[in-house]
Amino acid sequence: PPGGTTRDDDDDDDPAAADGLPRSNSWYVANTDWTEAESDADLRQRQRQLRGRKREIESRIRLMRNMEGRSAENVGVIVSTEGMELAPTSRALYAENVRNVCIIFTDIVGFSKISLELSPIKVMNMLQDLFNRFDNLCDVHGVMKLETIGDAYLCATNLLEDDDGDEDVVRDAAIRALGMAKDMICEARNAIIPYHDKSGRSFDDCTLQIRVGIHVGDITCGVLGQRVPKFTTCGTAVNMAARMEQTSKPSMIRATQDFHDLVGDAERNWSEKQSISLKNMGTVETYLLDPINSSKNYVIGGCGRSRSVSDSFLSIQCD
């Protein structure tokens, strides 16, 4: 067996062997010297197995990335998940700690109310339109999309990038993240909410608003799951970015002081510093940014539409 060597005892000790059959497991347990190390052959075999496992995981990760990059014309294709499954394991398929990641969280203002007043297919089409816009912005700003959770969109910079602790590289990542957040707010204002009155007339000037939260910090990331393995991020920094989004305001960005100080004078339109109290996190120093009113000329294509749904929206009309 791999864990040791067996003593050369008589076959009479094991009736199965005396009959010409393979030895039983109990015989091996009783006759194995478990104090000896694995043989070189066993070690080489285990190394081959690990290399094979690594290649399998890498192929599945490539498959997931290819799936994320599927073009819009293939959306209607039903994809089998059999090729995206791994053998059961109690260990993470891949994991590492990453420093100085800039995390962006967004969600739609008043989404619960909107989704109650629209049919499911209209809700999904609306989210598809919005998230497609955000996906395109990821390419523009060099941002890594992480996941969508309902109406929330999570992305990051300086994740799986080679920063080597260089402050200029981290600052550049923060500036790209801020540019992404600004453009996301303006793109949301170009995404139409598909409302119709009783006669079927559409309200084309009803558009979305989002809240945005940003933080920079250290995270843990990895690939989890057996069926459709998923790249996942976790840690206090991720939770902090989510809290920034939850306490932000419509069409505004709330950032922690760590992120604000990292960006420096690249952005001069922050509000005065605000102290907010967060459950289990204490008092946190934050800054708000209103990209609509402070930098109208920043966003590619501008913010377009002027009317949006706010937190106080209670009926199917935009006034």
Buried (B, 14 or more C-beta within 10 A) or exposed (E): EEEBBBEEEEEEEBEEBEEEEEBEEEBEEEBBEEEEEBEEEEEEEEEEEEEEBEEEBEEBBEBBEEBEEEEEEEEEEEEEEEEBBBEEEEEBBBEEEBEBBBBBBBBBBBBEBBBEEBEEEBBEEBBEBBBEBBBEBBEEBBBBBBEBEEBBBBBBBBBEBEBEEEEEBBBBBBBBBBBBBBBBBBBBBBBBBBBEEEEEEEBEBBBBBBBBBBBBBEBBBBBBBEEBBBBBBEBBBBBBBBBBBEBBBBBBBBBBBBBBEBBEEEBEEBEEEEEEEBEEEEEBEBBBBBBBEBBEEBBEEEBEBEEBBBEEBEEBEBE
